[in-house]
Amino acid sequence: MEVREAVLRALREQSMLAGAEKVICALSGGADSVCLADVLLSLQPDLGVSLEFAHFNHLLRGQESRRDEDFVRAWCRERGAALHLGSGDAAAWAREHRLSPEEGARELRYAFLESLCDEKTRIATAHQADDQAETLLLNLLRGTGLRGLGGIPPVRGRIIRPLLEVSRAEILAYLSERGLEYVEDSTNFLPDARRNQLRLSVLPVLRELNPSFSAACSRTVRLLRADEEVLSSLSQGIWEEKNGEAVFSASRLTDLPSPLASRALRQAAQGFGVRLEEKHTLALLALAGSDSPSARLSLPKGLLARRRYDQLCIGRDADLCPGFPETELPFNAWTQIPGQSWSIFWGDADREAKINGKFIPFFFKKERICGNMHVRPRKSGDRLRLAGRPEKSLKKWMIEEKIPAEERGGIPVISDDLGIVAVPGLGADERVSAEAKVADALLLFFERT
């Protein structure tokens, strides 16, 4: 297979660049990433996107890590290519978050890559067909369903993987023909990790039985992924969202074929950031089929399932609390939120000039406020864009800011007729915020007693 043609075909068939204006190619300096970087550079005039590169130093391999960074610097400098550099102590991060060094490195690397993006940016990574074969075998060893056997997706969010149909042998042949140098990660040859054991000991045996084993795995993954997509689409719409919960009809759920019912439960849990295992979906199906109209089941990460007669409801206690009624904020006056410890002033900036440490002030551009101001609890679908940062759901902002789950339902959300204006502890929406007190500015004070 001609590598350049394979990459171009993947980009087009998978619509990897639909709506994109820029691609950031992750460049470690290894053979796979150098191959992808070179191919994308050669294709750039035909792709209609700008191309930049990014390298993250995980500080895991001492001098070898510095060598990799120096190699990438030189590679991009020789080609006049834009390069973004980042670094982080992956080992320390992994210890702090109870991850393996590899998982810690991956989290830091992808967080860095995501920080470089906006909605019109794609991140290209150099996963290739042998990586796909290894992932398929690893998931099979652990035990998995169709989703796990679907391996590495060619597109996930803004991440694209144009090399997934290209084998390592084809990549090395491409580099040799082009006279391109690359660096080797010495840890790839240590038989201490399960993936390395597969790469070094198992895959060579399988290739003796089938020299095209990686291509066969890629074909199998494509077929299984297509089946999974159909089943996942059929499991949509089986529940509805009400008051922060995923609500199922228990009788309908138990009548469904198990593959659809279990997928619907997993999809609902993923909406709360929780991945369910088979034991959890089986327990949920048993709860749906039980005779108890008020039984409860604890799920990972504080998620709770409960029966309400013929309803099976999944949510968090903090999401289930009634909160407080939505209230319109009078202008140039203080408002006490019913049943909460928050007081709010909304009005002219010079009306409440005295600011002390217990106030949380926000200044707004008068012309950007639309209609009346209200205070309410958060709602499903709430989104907030802080200055200089990408828009996210309010739930994600609260998780990132480590606001305890039990406190989130009582935090006041200020909105006008167009959407959220400000949330204490998070900030003001970029649409209306002013960097400092300006002429005719409006002011919002939060005071918590």
Sequence and secondary structure as in RCSB ss.txt:
>XXXX:A:sequence
MEVREAVLRALREQSMLAGAEKVICALSGGADSVCLADVLLSLQPDLGVSLEFAHFNHLLRGQESRRDEDFVRAW
CRERGAALHLGSGDAAAWAREHRLSPEEGARELRYAFLESLCDEKTRIATAHQADDQAETLLLNLLRGTGLRGLG
GIPPVRGRIIRPLLEVSRAEILAYLSERGLEYVEDSTNFLPDARRNQLRLSVLPVLRELNPSFSAACSRTVRLLR
ADEEVLSSLSQGIWEEKNGEAVFSASRLTDLPSPLASRALRQAAQGFGVRLEEKHTLALLALAGSDSPSARLSLP
KGLLARRRYDQLCIGRDADLCPGFPETELPFNAWTQIPGQSWSIFWGDADREAKINGKFIPFFFKKERICGNMHV
RPRKSGDRLRLAGRPEKSLKKWMIEEKIPAEERGGIPVISDDLGIVAVPGLGADERVSAEAKVADALLLFFERT
>XXXX:A:secstr
  HHHHHHHHHHHTTTTTT SEEEEE  SSHHHHHHHHHHHHHHHHHTSEEEEEEEE S STHHHHHHHHHHHHH
HHHHT  EEEEE  HHHHHHHTT  HHHHHHHHHHHHHHHT  TTEEEE    HHHHHHHHHHHHHH   HHHHT
 S SEETTEE TTTTS HHHHHHHHHHHT      GGGG TTSHHHHIIIIIHHHHHHH TTHHHHHHHHHHHHH
HHHHHHHHHTTTSEEEETTEEEEEHHHHHHS HHHHHHHHHHHHHTTT    HHHHHHHHHHHTSS TT EEE G
GG EEEEETTEEEEE HHHHS     EE  TTEEEE TTSSEEEEEEETTTT    TTEEEEEE GGG  S  EE
E   TT EE BTTS  EEHHHHHHHTT  HHHHTTS EEEETTEEEEETTTEEBTTTB SS  TT EEEEEEE 
